[in-house]
Amino acid sequence: MSDERDDVLLLDVPTAGDYLSVLPTATAAVATRLGFSLDEIEDLRAAVNAAVTLLIPPESGRPRPFRRRGGAEDPLSCRLEVGAEDLRIVLSRLGGEDLPDSNTYQWQVLRALTDEVASEREGSASTITIRQQRPSTEADADTQAHRI
């Protein structure tokens, strides 16, 4: 990374209800601003959804994917770091369960959709970090390529 100041977006989202849909939407907005292609943006959205599913397993028998256990639990924290060379998405949750085995389907999806993914458990906090290389296009500065 360069010596420039990185842009950082911080979000704390309740783990209940449809609030979790804010995370892939915010990721898509940042990726659009950075000049990612539409396919790359959808891959990042799917990767964030997969990471959320790993951090907050769905309740059994629930038909909607964003209806999760929640309520007064600790929120899910998301940190979107815009670096000179990459976009890092750091999702973490205090007090959650241990992350599933790294051979599960959601981990396979996460690895297939991203350049790099890492996880760690420190104390009661579980963290998943996604790194995606920034596109090397001139549209990076003003998103001319993604005018909607």
C-alpha positions as CSV (number, residue, x, y, z in Angstrom):
1,M,0.0,0.0,0.0
2,S,1.0,3.6,-0.6
3,D,1.7,6.3,2.0
4,E,-1.6,8.0,1.0
5,R,-4.4,8.0,3.5
6,D,-6.8,5.2,2.8
7,D,-10.6,5.8,2.7
8,V,-12.4,3.8,5.3
9,L,-16.2,3.1,5.8
10,L,-17.3,1.7,9.1
11,L,-20.7,0.1,9.6
12,D,-22.2,-1.6,12.7
13,V,-25.3,-3.5,11.7
14,P,-27.8,-5.3,14.0
15,T,-27.7,-9.1,13.4
16,A,-31.5,-9.2,13.3
17,G,-33.9,-8.8,10.4
18,D,-33.1,-7.3,7.1
19,Y,-30.4,-4.9,8.3
20,L,-27.7,-7.3,7.1
21,S,-28.6,-6.5,3.5
22,V,-27.0,-3.1,4.0
23,L,-23.5,-4.8,3.9
24,P,-23.5,-6.1,0.4
25,T,-25.2,-3.0,-0.8
26,A,-22.6,-0.7,0.8
27,T,-19.9,-3.0,-0.7
28,A,-21.4,-2.7,-4.1
29,A,-21.5,1.1,-3.8
30,V,-17.9,1.3,-2.9
31,A,-16.9,-1.2,-5.6
32,T,-18.8,0.8,-8.2
33,R,-17.0,4.0,-7.1
34,L,-13.7,2.2,-7.6
35,G,-14.5,1.1,-11.2
36,F,-15.1,-2.6,-10.6
37,S,-17.0,-4.3,-13.4
38,L,-20.7,-5.4,-12.8
39,D,-19.6,-9.0,-12.6
40,E,-16.9,-8.2,-10.0
41,I,-19.4,-6.2,-8.0
42,E,-21.9,-9.1,-8.0
43,D,-19.1,-11.4,-6.9
44,L,-18.2,-9.1,-4.0
45,R,-21.9,-8.9,-3.0
46,A,-22.1,-12.7,-3.0
47,A,-18.8,-12.9,-1.0
48,V,-20.1,-10.6,1.6
49,N,-23.3,-12.6,1.9
50,A,-21.3,-15.8,2.3
51,A,-19.1,-14.2,5.0
52,V,-22.2,-13.0,6.8
53,T,-23.6,-16.5,6.7
54,L,-20.4,-17.9,8.2
55,L,-20.4,-15.3,11.0
56,I,-24.2,-15.5,11.7
57,P,-25.5,-19.0,10.9
58,P,-29.2,-18.9,9.8
59,E,-31.8,-20.3,12.1
60,S,-33.1,-23.7,10.9
61,G,-36.5,-23.6,9.2
62,R,-36.3,-19.9,8.3
63,P,-37.3,-19.4,4.6
64,R,-35.6,-15.9,4.1
65,P,-31.8,-15.7,4.0
66,F,-31.6,-12.5,5.9
67,R,-33.7,-13.5,8.9
68,R,-31.1,-14.4,11.4
69,R,-30.8,-15.0,15.0
70,G,-30.5,-11.6,16.6
71,G,-32.1,-9.1,18.8
72,A,-30.0,-7.7,21.7
73,E,-26.9,-9.5,20.5
74,D,-23.7,-7.7,19.5
75,P,-23.8,-6.1,16.1
76,L,-21.9,-7.3,13.1
77,S,-19.1,-4.8,12.3
78,C,-18.0,-4.1,8.7
79,R,-14.9,-2.1,7.8
80,L,-14.5,-1.3,4.1
81,E,-10.9,-0.1,3.5
82,V,-10.1,1.5,0.1
83,G,-6.4,1.2,-0.5
84,A,-4.3,2.3,-3.4
85,E,-4.1,-1.3,-4.7
86,D,-7.0,-3.2,-3.2
87,L,-10.4,-3.1,-1.4
88,R,-10.5,-4.9,2.0
89,I,-13.7,-5.9,3.6
90,V,-13.3,-6.8,7.3
91,L,-16.4,-8.4,8.9
92,S,-16.3,-9.2,12.6
93,R,-18.6,-10.2,15.4
94,L,-18.2,-10.4,19.1
95,G,-19.7,-13.2,21.1
96,G,-20.5,-15.3,18.1
97,E,-20.0,-19.0,17.7
98,D,-16.8,-20.5,16.3
99,L,-16.6,-20.2,12.5
100,P,-17.5,-23.4,10.6
101,D,-14.8,-25.7,9.2
102,S,-12.9,-24.2,6.3
103,N,-14.1,-27.0,4.0
104,T,-17.7,-26.0,4.1
105,Y,-19.6,-24.8,1.0
106,Q,-19.7,-21.1,2.2
107,W,-15.9,-21.1,2.5
108,Q,-15.6,-22.6,-1.0
109,V,-17.8,-19.8,-2.3
110,L,-15.9,-17.2,-0.5
111,R,-12.5,-18.4,-1.8
112,A,-13.9,-18.7,-5.4
113,L,-15.3,-15.1,-5.5
114,T,-12.3,-13.2,-4.0
115,D,-8.6,-12.7,-4.4
116,E,-7.9,-13.5,-0.8
117,V,-9.8,-14.4,2.3
118,A,-8.6,-14.9,5.8
119,S,-10.3,-15.6,9.2
120,E,-9.3,-15.4,12.8
121,R,-10.8,-16.0,16.2
122,E,-9.4,-13.8,19.0
123,G,-11.1,-14.0,22.3
124,S,-14.8,-13.9,21.7
125,A,-14.5,-12.1,18.3
126,S,-14.7,-13.9,14.9
127,T,-13.3,-12.0,11.9
128,I,-13.3,-12.6,8.2
129,T,-11.2,-10.4,5.9
130,I,-11.8,-10.3,2.2
131,R,-9.2,-8.7,-0.1
132,Q,-10.0,-7.8,-3.7
133,Q,-7.5,-6.3,-6.1
134,R,-8.6,-2.9,-7.5
135,P,-9.2,-2.7,-11.2
136,S,-6.5,-0.9,-13.2
137,T,-8.8,1.3,-15.2
138,E,-8.9,5.1,-15.7
139,A,-12.6,5.0,-14.5
140,D,-11.3,4.6,-10.9
141,A,-11.3,8.3,-10.1
142,D,-14.8,9.3,-11.2
143,T,-16.7,6.1,-12.2
144,Q,-17.3,7.2,-15.8
145,A,-17.5,3.5,-16.8
146,H,-20.4,2.9,-14.4
147,R,-22.7,5.8,-15.1
148,I,-26.3,4.7,-14.2
